[in-house]
Amino acid sequence: LLSQADARFTADAFSLFLDDLATAADTPPVTPQTWQATPLATQVDSLLTQTPQGWRSIIAPVGLNDPSSLAEWLDDRQLPAELIDLRATSESMVAAWRRDAGISLAAALALITLFLWLRTRQAVLTARIMLPPLAAAACTAAIMSLADDGLTIVHLVGLLLAAGVGLDFSLFAHLRSDHRDQSLRTWHAVNLCALSTGGVFLILGQSQIGMLRMLGLTVAMGVLLSWIFARLLVSRTECPPHPA
């Protein structure tokens, strides 16, 4: 090919290029291990995943205006590649998690109600115990949904945690001892637990990280409302007088 080149090129004009081609031909193939001792190792490891079928990588196309055409093009050529809509996939995963969480929550709520009824043998008292945490969870969900433009998985986790803590408040508030001193100690323990738990999550809610902020504020508000509702629902005759 060099002999057929234009006469304006000297014989050794492409010698460096040919040397690079020879070097490339003698160089072993580039593999993920090639980059392990370089600053690119972390980025390469994050982009590649080894599977029994080979290596897998996620590539984010830029300027893709017609995803369906690209998906059809890949299917027609039977290429080992698949176009994935990350947004639709993540939304379907969230929807599935919410559905499973709802089923699990309903089953847990039924079991808790059953166990409380077996303990108290009073349907009215069981309802009074369950009402404060449920009301607090509903109010917290409404407030956080308005504040954050909808509920996320983080909000739901915080609501579950707050409902569990609120159930303890309501349970201790209604199933106290008839002795005044023990009742006072119970109320002091509930107040201290509410203050410490709500305070810790309120501090967490001041974080600049969005997920931590949502979790902290959700739990703190749920704990506060659970404590308020538990106090309000207990009749004055059941509430011990405050010590002077």
ABEGO torsion letter per residue (X at the ends): XAAABBAABBAAAAAAAAAAAAAAAABBBBBAAAAAABAAAAAAAAABBBBAAEBBBBBBBBGBABAAAAAAAAAAAGBBBBBBBAAAAAAAAAAAAAAAAAAAAAAAAAAAAAAAAAAAGBAAAAAAAAAAAAAAAAAAAAAAAAAAGEBBAAAAAAAAAAAAAAAAAAAAAABBBABAAAAAAAAAAAAAAAAAAAAAAAAAAABABAAAAAAAAAAAAAAAAAAAAAAAABBAAABBBBBX
